[in-house]
Structures are given as C-alpha cells and as structure tokens.
Amino acid sequence: MSRVAELANAVVNNADQKDLLRMSWGVLSVDMEGTGLMLMANLFKTSPSAKGKFARLGDVSAGKDNSKLRGHSITLMYALQNFVDALDDVDRLKCVVEKFAVNHINRQISSDEFGEIVGPLRQTLKARMGNYFDEDTVAAWASLVAVVQAAL
C-alpha cells in the first residue's frame, strides 16, 4: 500500500476526525471566498517566503482586490470541499488528493513547503470557529494535509 493510501485510509477510518473535519468544514464553507482569502493571507503572514511561490498571482497583498488571488482562494476551498466529500471512500480521497498534488508538483511545491499551511489553517479555524475551536480539529486537518504531503 502506498503512503498516500495508508494515510488516506487512516483518515477515512477515524470517525472522530471525520466528524471534526465535517463540522469545521460546515463553518469554513459558509463564506468560501472569504475563508480562502483569510487562509492565504495567514499563509503569507506566517511564511512570507511563500509569496514567491505565488508570483503568478501578482500583488497578493491586495487581497480581495486581486482577482487572481480571489480565484485561487475559491479554487482552494473547492479542493478542500472535495477532500471532505471524499472522507468515506479511500480510493476517492486518494484520487482527489493526487490530482490536487499534481498542481503543486508542477509548481515545485515540496511536501515540507505544503505542510506550512497547517499553521495558517489553525489561525483560520480559530478565527472562523470562535468558541468551537479546539486543537483536535487542527489535528484532524493536519492529518488531511499529511495525505497531500505524501502525494507530493
């Protein structure tokens, strides 16, 4: 079994993590564009060097006024939705993760660089979830990020 399949299997077979992912996704997805923009802003604040990987988007500090950044943010959120929608099927999760990984491989994003999203994701979850935020939810998302990292 590949490392991607192994990690996808672990996520799919963890009912507690799936519940946390689905519950938190319900909150994050209320404002897909806004949440995506927040996540990207948190990434650039936490890892300023990441901006270099997004040069094709232009001035990322323009936030919502940058249509390319908005488009990327929306696309990112739909990718996360695909992951959440695939939580009951290892093969499906593996497929959507591997497709997502191809886009990042083509842009020479390493597994470690991709893993830097966990910190900004934590900040985004905390901002969006308020009193419902907890570290178990961050750990569930980190497990999903690890599946992507394995595909890179």
C-alpha positions as CSV (number, residue, x, y, z in Angstrom):
1,M,0.0,0.0,0.0
2,S,1.4,3.4,-0.9
3,R,2.0,6.1,1.7
4,V,-0.8,8.2,0.3
5,A,-3.3,5.2,0.5
6,E,-2.0,4.4,4.0
7,L,-2.6,7.9,5.3
8,A,-5.9,8.3,3.4
9,N,-7.1,5.0,4.9
10,A,-6.2,6.3,8.4
11,V,-8.3,9.4,7.9
12,V,-11.2,7.6,6.4
13,N,-11.3,5.1,9.2
14,N,-11.1,7.7,12.0
15,A,-14.7,8.6,12.8
16,D,-13.8,11.3,15.3
17,Q,-11.5,13.1,12.8
18,K,-14.1,12.8,10.1
19,D,-16.7,14.4,12.4
20,L,-14.4,17.2,13.3
21,L,-13.5,17.8,9.6
22,R,-17.1,17.9,8.6
23,M,-18.2,20.1,11.5
24,S,-15.4,22.6,10.9
25,W,-16.0,22.5,7.2
26,G,-19.6,23.5,7.8
27,V,-18.3,26.6,9.5
28,L,-15.4,27.3,7.0
29,S,-17.6,26.9,3.9
30,V,-20.2,29.5,4.9
31,D,-18.1,32.1,3.2
32,M,-15.9,30.1,0.8
33,E,-14.2,33.1,-0.8
34,G,-13.6,35.0,2.5
35,T,-12.3,31.9,4.2
36,G,-10.0,31.2,1.3
37,L,-8.6,34.7,1.2
38,M,-8.1,34.6,5.0
39,L,-6.2,31.3,4.7
40,M,-4.0,32.7,2.0
41,A,-3.4,36.0,4.0
42,N,-2.5,33.9,7.0
43,L,-0.1,31.8,4.9
44,F,1.7,34.9,3.6
45,K,1.9,36.5,7.1
46,T,3.2,33.3,8.7
47,S,5.5,32.3,5.8
48,P,6.5,35.4,3.8
49,S,8.7,33.3,1.6
50,A,5.6,31.5,0.3
51,K,4.7,34.7,-1.6
52,G,7.4,33.7,-4.1
53,K,5.5,30.6,-5.0
54,F,2.5,32.7,-5.9
55,A,4.2,35.3,-8.1
56,R,1.9,34.5,-11.0
57,L,-1.0,35.9,-8.9
58,G,0.6,39.4,-8.8
59,D,0.3,41.6,-5.8
60,V,-1.1,39.2,-3.1
61,S,-1.2,42.0,-0.5
62,A,-4.1,43.4,-2.5
63,G,-6.3,40.7,-1.0
64,K,-9.9,40.7,-2.3
65,D,-8.9,43.4,-4.9
66,N,-6.6,40.9,-6.7
67,S,-8.9,38.8,-8.9
68,K,-6.2,36.1,-9.5
69,L,-5.8,35.6,-5.7
70,R,-9.6,35.5,-5.3
71,G,-9.8,32.8,-8.0
72,H,-7.0,30.8,-6.3
73,S,-8.7,31.2,-2.9
74,I,-12.0,30.0,-4.3
75,T,-10.4,27.0,-6.1
76,L,-8.5,26.1,-2.9
77,M,-11.8,26.0,-1.0
78,Y,-13.5,23.8,-3.5
79,A,-10.5,21.4,-3.3
80,L,-11.0,21.2,0.4
81,Q,-14.7,20.6,-0.2
82,N,-13.7,17.7,-2.5
83,F,-11.5,16.2,0.3
84,V,-14.3,16.5,2.8
85,D,-16.8,15.0,0.4
86,A,-14.4,12.0,-0.1
87,L,-14.0,11.2,3.6
88,D,-15.9,7.9,3.4
89,D,-14.0,6.5,0.4
90,V,-10.3,5.8,0.5
91,D,-9.9,5.5,-3.3
92,R,-11.9,8.7,-3.9
93,L,-9.9,10.6,-1.3
94,K,-6.7,9.3,-2.8
95,C,-7.8,10.4,-6.3
96,V,-8.7,13.9,-5.4
97,V,-5.6,14.3,-3.3
98,E,-3.4,13.1,-6.1
99,K,-5.0,15.5,-8.6
100,F,-4.5,18.3,-6.2
101,A,-0.9,17.3,-5.7
102,V,-0.2,17.4,-9.4
103,N,-0.9,21.1,-9.5
104,H,1.6,21.7,-6.6
105,I,4.2,19.4,-8.1
106,N,4.0,21.3,-11.4
107,R,4.7,24.5,-9.3
108,Q,7.6,22.8,-7.5
109,I,6.0,22.9,-4.1
110,S,7.7,20.4,-1.8
111,S,6.0,18.3,0.8
112,D,7.5,20.4,3.6
113,E,6.5,23.6,2.0
114,F,3.0,22.4,1.6
115,G,2.9,21.4,5.2
116,E,3.5,25.0,6.2
117,I,-0.3,25.5,5.6
118,V,-1.1,23.9,8.9
119,G,-0.2,27.0,10.9
120,P,-2.2,29.4,8.8
121,L,-5.1,26.8,8.7
122,R,-5.0,26.8,12.5
123,Q,-5.3,30.6,12.6
124,T,-8.2,30.5,10.1
125,L,-10.0,27.8,12.0
126,K,-9.6,29.8,15.3
127,A,-10.9,33.0,13.7
128,R,-13.9,31.3,12.0
129,M,-14.9,28.8,14.7
130,G,-14.6,31.1,17.8
131,N,-15.6,29.2,20.9
132,Y,-16.0,26.0,19.0
133,F,-12.3,25.9,18.0
134,D,-10.0,23.2,19.5
135,E,-6.7,21.6,18.8
136,D,-8.3,18.3,17.9
137,T,-9.9,20.0,14.9
138,V,-6.5,21.3,13.9
139,A,-5.0,17.8,14.3
140,A,-7.8,16.4,12.0
141,W,-7.0,18.9,9.3
142,A,-3.2,18.2,9.8
143,S,-4.0,14.6,9.1
144,L,-5.7,15.5,5.9
145,V,-2.8,17.8,4.9
146,A,-0.4,14.9,5.6
147,V,-2.2,12.8,2.9
148,V,-1.5,15.6,0.4
149,Q,2.1,15.9,1.6
150,A,2.5,12.1,1.0
151,A,1.4,12.7,-2.6
152,L,4.0,15.4,-3.2
